[in-house]
């Protein structure tokens, strides 16, 4: 019971934080991600500022911008660990390889699933998917280290030899 109330939520929070930190660092260090995120943030920020200052009532624009960012963060960083953690608990899967690969593959696949297009990606798209996959793998590793690793061990009975 304590596992469900305390350990799993704590493990998810720490895993999501670690994967967010990894993605932020990768977006600065990796040249492809730095160009992509830099250009996206630059263009998005100035389009946002232009829309806010040209509107009579900027509240709906600001609200929608925060909702869009929240949806993006939830879809890439929260949903994959949450889904894998639930599946792991229901199916009793406790392997490090399971957590890292399942979260990595799911996080890397999210943009492709949302796009829904059946086509071969460009090298840049594949690079971004690789970085997202590593981001998910970091979340899986951290989650396993906190919640999955201890669950794999059988409990010891002090009365048994």
C-alpha positions in Angstrom: 0.0 0.0 0.0 2.8 2.4 0.8 4.4 1.5 -2.5 1.3 2.8 -4.4 0.8 5.9 -2.2 4.4 7.1 -1.8 7.1 5.2 -3.7 5.5 5.1 -7.1 4.5 8.8 -7.2 7.9 9.9 -5.8 9.6 7.7 -8.4 7.5 9.2 -11.2 8.2 12.8 -10.1 11.9 12.2 -9.8 12.0 10.3 -13.2 10.1 13.1 -14.9 12.4 15.7 -13.4 15.5 13.8 -14.5 14.3 13.3 -18.0 13.3 17.0 -18.2 16.8 17.9 -17.1 18.3 15.5 -19.6 16.3 17.0 -22.4 17.2 20.5 -21.4 20.9 19.6 -21.3 20.6 17.8 -24.6 18.8 20.7 -26.2 21.8 22.9 -25.3 24.7 20.6 -26.0 23.6 18.7 -29.0 24.0 20.9 -32.2 20.9 19.6 -33.9 18.7 19.9 -30.9 20.2 23.3 -30.0 19.4 24.6 -33.5 15.9 23.2 -33.4 14.9 24.4 -30.0 16.7 27.7 -30.4 14.9 28.5 -33.6 11.6 27.2 -32.3 11.8 29.2 -29.1 13.0 32.3 -30.9 10.3 32.3 -33.5 7.6 31.1 -31.0 8.5 33.7 -28.5 8.4 36.6 -30.9 5.2 35.4 -32.5 3.7 35.1 -29.0 4.9 38.7 -28.1 3.5 40.0 -31.3 0.1 38.3 -30.8 -0.1 39.5 -27.1 0.7 43.1 -28.0 -1.6 43.2 -31.0 -4.7 41.8 -29.2 -7.2 43.9 -27.3 -7.5 41.2 -24.6 -4.3 39.1 -24.4 -5.6 36.7 -21.7 -7.0 34.1 -24.1 -3.7 34.1 -26.0 -1.6 33.7 -22.9 -3.9 31.0 -21.5 -3.8 29.0 -24.8 0.0 29.4 -24.9 0.4 27.9 -21.4 -2.0 25.1 -22.2 -0.1 24.3 -25.4 3.2 24.1 -23.5 1.6 22.0 -20.8 0.2 19.6 -23.3 3.6 19.3 -25.0 5.4 18.7 -21.7 2.7 16.2 -20.6 2.8 14.3 -23.9 6.6 14.0 -24.1 7.7 13.9 -20.5 4.9 12.8 -18.2 2.7 10.4 -20.3 5.4 7.8 -21.3 6.7 7.2 -17.7 3.2 7.2 -16.3 1.9 4.6 -18.8 5.0 2.4 -18.5 4.8 2.6 -14.7 1.1 1.6 -14.7 1.7 -1.3 -17.2 4.7 -2.4 -15.1 2.7 -2.6 -11.9 -0.2 -4.3 -13.5 1.9 -6.9 -15.4 4.5 -7.3 -12.7 7.5 -6.3 -14.9 10.5 -5.2 -12.9 13.5 -5.3 -15.3 15.8 -2.3 -15.8 15.8 -3.2 -19.5 12.0 -3.1 -19.6 11.7 0.3 -17.9 14.5 2.0 -20.0 13.5 0.5 -23.3 9.7 0.9 -22.9 10.0 4.5 -21.8 12.6 5.2 -24.4 10.7 3.7 -27.3 7.4 5.2 -26.3 8.9 8.7 -25.8 10.7 8.5 -29.2 7.5 7.3 -30.9 5.2 10.0 -29.5 5.9 12.6 -32.3 5.5 9.9 -35.0 2.3 8.6 -33.4 0.9 12.1 -33.2 1.8 13.0 -36.7 0.1 9.9 -38.0 2.0 10.0 -41.3 3.4 6.7 -42.6 6.6 8.0 -44.2 10.3 7.7 -43.7 11.6 10.5 -41.5 14.4 12.9 -42.4 17.8 12.5 -40.7 17.0 15.5 -38.5 13.7 13.9 -37.4 15.4 10.6 -36.7 18.0 12.5 -34.6 15.3 14.2 -32.6 13.6 10.8 -32.0 17.0 9.4 -30.8 17.3 12.3 -28.3 13.7 11.8 -27.2 14.4 8.0 -26.9 17.4 8.7 -24.7 15.2 11.1 -22.6 12.7 8.3 -22.0 15.5 5.9 -21.2 16.8 8.2 -18.5 13.3 8.4 -17.0 13.1 4.6 -17.1 16.5 4.2 -15.4 15.6 6.7 -12.7 12.2 5.1 -12.1 13.7 1.6 -11.9 16.3 2.8 -9.5 13.7 4.2 -7.1 10.6 2.0 -7.5 11.4 -0.9 -9.8 14.6 -2.2 -8.3 13.2 -2.7 -4.8 10.1 -4.3 -6.2 12.1 -7.0 -7.9 13.4 -8.4 -4.6 11.2 -10.8 -2.7 10.5 -9.7 0.8 12.5 -11.4 3.5 10.8 -13.2 6.3 12.8 -12.8 9.5 11.7 -16.1 10.7 13.0 -18.0 7.7 16.7 -19.1 7.6 
